[in-house]
Amino acid sequence: MASVRLDNIRKVYDNGHVAISGASFEVVDGELLVLVGPSGCGKSTLLRMIAGLETISAGTLTIGSRVVNDVAPKDRDIAMVFQNYALYPHMSVAENLAFSLRLRRQPRAEIGRRVNVVASMLGLEGMLERRPGQLSGGQRQRVALGRALVREPSVFLLDEPLSNLDARLRLSMRVEIARLHRRLGTTMIYVTHDQVEAMTLGQRIVVLRAGEIQQIDTPMALYEYPANIFVAGFIGSPAMNMFRGRLRLDGEACLALEDGFVMPLGPAPEALHELLDREIVIGLRPEDLQPGDADAPAWWPRLQAQLEVVEPVGNEIFLNLRYAGSGLVLRTPPRALPESGAMMTLTFDPRQLHFFEAENERRIEVGLGSD
């Protein structure tokens, strides 16, 4: 096992495109760290630089106590699991698992021991003689994982390994990977574009956008204290509701929206006075909105919105509403609801509001309301 440290790592291609702009963070020994972001944000490029499959334009990459910028991939003591499995179709499962060990001229007895241990760990014992074409997608993904595990490397790199699986298989494989990490205690760096996958797997998460790190933190810290508007909108499903306008004070705080609507925000503490007449963005999670008939304190703000679409998903319902010309999503437990097109009264706890600068999109730390 080993730590991985990146100091101002940059990747600039020959055409001048900056894929990674000054990435710096450390993956501690035994940690499962997730790189997440939309397509094209540079997360796979960053992983490939750690693996040695992409050259580093600037900065220092350290694995353990060794700088590895110019070390060949085979000498970095890492193992990588790819999105497309990359199994040899003419080899059996056992041969695929053993291939890298044979290249390293490991003793036959040791190869057999490691293959059997990994096959037992991943539930592949009865499939060792099959070829990849005879396996399901989930079984092939387990073989790809096993081929990395059998090497017993210091660091595992996983590049969107579940993206080719259906939703049910992705869920089961997520659980399997989490169990493996707990059992092995090995350093893992996991790349995904799926923020739910990132939240459920990562001990810490690195959020990337256009080659720049937006925030590094634990899953719940990212969710509760997003550093900027991008992180607030990307982490969480459904996404955070956002409102842009100028903060006003008329007895209580309110947000004057661009189309003339005035959104009530409840009591205004002293700290909020610094934001008066400034253009800001306010965010509110779908679960922090409630129907107006909820048992809520009288000082919580009320607003009127039109119900457009109801999405029942079993244990909860997503209500898509129209407020002040913009879409709004409310998450609620199953309950009786009015017909689409009806007006609904909504309420919320002002202390759950998130405040951001409109110009630079950074978070503003401020509290609202009182008991």
N, C-alpha and C positions, 0 to 999 in steps of 0.2 A: 504494500500500500504506500501511497505517496501523496503529498500535496501538489497542487498545480498553481503557479503564480504567473499572472500576466501584468507586465509593467509597460503601459503606454504602447500596446501593440497596435500597429497600423497595417492595413493592406491597401495598396494603391496599384491598380493595374496599368499596363503600358499605355492605355488610351487616356489615362488621367482619372479614371473613375475611382473614387475613394469608397471601398467596400466596408472597411472598418476604420473608424477614426478614434485612435487613442483609447483602446480598451484596457482598463486596469482593474483587476480583482484577484482574489485568492480563493481557491477551492481547498478547504482544509482536508486533512487526511481522514478518509472514511465518509466524507460528505456526499450527498446526492444533490447536485446543483443543476438547475434547469435553465437553459437559454430559450427564451420565448419572444416571439414577435411576429408580425405579418410577413408574408412572402417578400423576399428581396431585402430584408432588414439586415442581413449579414450573419445570421446565427450559424448557418451551416458552414460558411466561409471561416468563421472563427473556430469552429470545431475542427475543420480540416487543417487549419494552421497548427492547432494543438497536436493533431495526429501527424503532421509533417507532410501532408498531401498538398498543401499550399505554402509557398514561400512567405516569409514575414518581411514586409517592407521596412519596418522600423519597430523598435521596442525590444523587450527581453522576455522570453518564455522560459520558465524554470519548472521542471518536474522533479520533485524531491529536492535535493540540494544541487542539481545539475542543470546548467543552462543548455537548452537543447535546440536553439535556433537553427544550427547547422548539422544536427544529428539526424541520420536517416530514420524513417518511420520504424523500420524493423528493430532499431536499437533504442527506441524510446520506452520500451516496456509498457506499451499500451495495447489495447484491443478495441476494435471498432465494429459496431453493428450498424449495417446500412439499411436504408429504407427498402431496397429491393431484394433483400435476403442474401443475394450473391452466393448461392449454393451451386456446387458442381452437379449438373443434372445426371451425369453418367456414374456418379459415386453413390454408394449407400449412405444412410444417415451416419453409421459408424465411421465410414471412410471420410465423410465431410468433417465430422468432429475431430478426427485424428490427424487431418491433413497438415495443419500448422505444426503439430508436434513431430511429425515425420520429417518435415523440412528442417527442423532443428535437431534432427537425429537423436531424439529422445529414445531411451531403451524401450523395447517392445512391451515389457511388463509394466513400465510406468505409463506408457500410452494407454494400455488396456485399463489400468486402474483409473486414470483420469476420465476416460470415456465413460466407464461404468458409473463413476460417481456423479458426473454431470447428467448422464441419461436418467439416473434415479432421481436426481434433484428436479429435473424438468418433466418427468413422466414420459420418457421416450424409450423405456426399456423394451417394449414390445414392437418397436419400429426400427430397430437398429439395422435391419437388413433391407428395409424399404429404400426406394430412391425418392428424391424430392417430388417428382411428378405424381407419386402415389400418396402424397400428404395433403392435408388441408392447409389453408393459409396460416391458421394459428399454429399448426404443427411445424410448418416450415419456419415460422418466426421463432419458435422454441429451439429449433436446430441452429438457426443463426445466432441466437443468444448462447446456446451451448458451445458453439465453435469459439466464441470469445471467452467464455468461462473456463474452458478446458486449458487455456494457456496460463491461467492464474496470473494475470498481469497486475501491475500496480494501479493502473487507471483504466476504467471502461469509458468509451465514448459511444454514445447512441444517437444516431442521426435520424430522427423521425421514424423509429422502428415500427410504429403501429399504424402509420397512415394508410397502409394498403388493406387494413382489416375492417370488417364491418363493426358497427357500434357495440354489439354484444361482445365480440372477441376483443375489441380494444379495452373494454372494461375489465374483462378477466385477465388480459395480459398486463394491464396496469397493476392490478393487484399482485400478479406473479412477480413483476419486476420489483415492486416495493418489498415483497417478502424476501426476494433474493438479496436485495441490498441490506436488509436487516440481518439476514443470516450470514452474509459474507463480510459486511462492514468495509467494503472496498470503495475507493473513491470513484464516483460516477459523474459524468457530465452528459446531460440529456438534452437534446434539441427537439423542440416541437413548435408548431404554430397554434396548437390547441391550448387555450388558456385554462380550460378545465383540467386537461391532462397535467399542465404545469402546476396548478394549484394542488392537485391531489398527490402528486409524486414528489415535488421539490421540497427539500428542507429549506433552501433558499432559492430565489428566482432572480435571474438577470433579465430585465425587460429591455429589448433593443428596438430601435427605430432608425431606419436609414443609416445604419452603420454606427450609431451612437447609443451608448448606454443611457437609458432614461432613469432607471432606479434598480437598486439591488437590495432585497430584503426578504423576510419570511413571507409565506403566502398571505397570512392574515394581516400583516403590517401593510403589504401592498394594497390589499382590499380596503382596509380601514383608513389608511393614510397615504393615498396616491400622491406622488411628488408633483404631478402635472396633469393636464387635461388628457394627454394621450394615455397615460397609465390608467387614469380613472375610467376612460371609455373602453380600454382594451381588456382590463381585468374585471371580470364579472359578467354573468350571463343570466338575464338580459343586461345590456349595457346600462351604465348610469344615465339618468335623465339630466340633460344640461339646459341651462337657461342663461342667455346673455343679455345684459342690460346695465342700467346705471342705478346704483344704490341710493335710495331716498329715505328720508326720515319724516314721517307724518304721524307723530304719536308713537307709532311702531315702525319697524323696518319694513321696507318694501323694495321690490326690484322693478324699475320702469323698463319694460321690454321695448324692443325696437319698433313694434307695430302698434304701440299705444296702450297695450295691456299693462296693468300694474299687478304684480304678484306679491301677495302678503307674505312676510317672513317672520312675523311675531315680534316679541319684545327685543329691543336693541341694547345690548350691554355697551359699556363705555368703549371697549376695544373695537367695536364695530364703527364708531364714529370716524375713525381714521380713513374709512373707505367711502365715506359719503361723497356722492357726485362723481365717483370714479366708475369707469366701465369695468365690470367684472363678469365672471362666469360662475354660476352656482350649480352644484351637482346634487342629486338626490337619488339614492339607490331605489330600485323598484320595490323592494321589500319594506322600505321606510315610508312609503306612501300607504295610506289606509282609506277605505271607504268612510265617508263622513258620518255614518251611523255607528262607527266604532266607539268603544268606551274610551274617549280621549279627553284630556283636560281642556277646559274652555279656552285657555290661552294659546292652544295650537291653532295655526292659521287654517282657514278653509278656502278652497277655490273650486270653481265649477269647470268641468271638462265633459266633452261629449264622448260616449262610448262608441268605438268603431268596430273592433274585432275582439272576440273572446277566444282565447286559446286554452282549453282544458288539457292538462298534461298528466292527469292522475291525481297525485297528492297535492297539487297546487294549480292555480289558474293564473294565466297572464292576461291582463286587460290592456288592450291597446286603445288609448284615448287621444283626443285632439284638444290641446289647450293652447290658447294664444297663437293659433296657426301652426303649432309644432306638435309632433308626435310625443306621446308620453306613455310609459309602461308601468303598470302596477302589478305586483306579485301578491297573491292572496290565497289562503286556504280555500277549498271548495265551499261554495255558498250560493244562495239564491241571488241572481243578478237581473238587472233590467234588460230589456231588449236592446240590440244594437241601434244606435242613433239617439238613445235617451241621454239626458244630461245627468251627471253624477256629481255629488259633492265629495271632495277629497280632503283629507287632512294629513298632517305630518308633524313630527316632533322637530322643531327648528334646530335642536342640538345635533341632529343627524345631517345637517347641511354641510356640504363641502364648498369651499371658496377658492377661486383661482383668479390670477391676474389675466385680464383679457389680452394684453399685449404679449407677454412672454409665456403665458399659459402655466406659470408656476403656482403651486399651492400657497394659499394664505392661511396661516394658523389663526383661527378666531372661533370663539364659542358663541352660541346664541341661546337665549331663554334661560329659565330657572324653574325649579319645582314650585 
